[in-house]
Amino acid sequence: MAAKNKILVQVDEAANGLLTLMGTKAKARVYEDKENQAIRVDIETEDETGLLIGRHGETLASMETALGMMIRQSVGEWVRIIVNVGDWRERQEDHLKEIAEQAMERAIQTGEPQPIYNLTPAQRRIVHLALSESKDVETESVGEGLERYLVVKPKGKK
C-alpha cells in the first residue's frame, strides 16, 4: 500500500507540474480508480476546459501518455493513468454508447454488418463493452494500425 501511495504522490506532483509548464491555472486531483485499475487525474479549471481537452480529447490523451511515461521512468513499471477534465470522459462514453446502440439497431434491422470508423483503441473498447451482453449482435475489430475499425454484426453472420 505504501508503494501505491508513493505512486499517487508522484502522479500528483507530475500532473500539477505539467499543468504549470503548460501555463494553466488548473489544478489536478489524483486518486486510485479501483474500478478501472488505474490512477485517476481529475483536472479542475474554470476557464481552460477546452484548451485542456483539446481537439477530440487529444490533449487529454497526450497528458495521459506523458504522465504514464514519467511515472514508468520513475517507478520502473507501467501504470495506467486516466486524465479527465470536467465530465468530458463521461459525456464521451455516453456518446459512444449511443453510437453502439444505433449500430446494433441497424445491424438487427438490416441483417448487415455495421462498420464504425475513426475510433481510437480506447473508444473501440467502450463500444465492445457496451455491446458485449447483447444476445443479438457481436463486435469485432478489423484491420491494422490507423486502418483499424470496429464492426457490429448480427450474431451468427460472417
Secondary structure, 3 states (H helix, E strand, C coil): CHHHHHHHHHHHHHHHHHHHHCCCCCEEEEEEECCCCEEEEEEECCCCHHHHHCHHHHHHHHHHHHHHHHHHHHHCCCCCEEEEECCHHHHHHHHHHHHHHHHHHHHHHHCCCEEECCCCHHHHHHHHHHHCCCCCEEEEEECCHHHCEEEEEECCCC
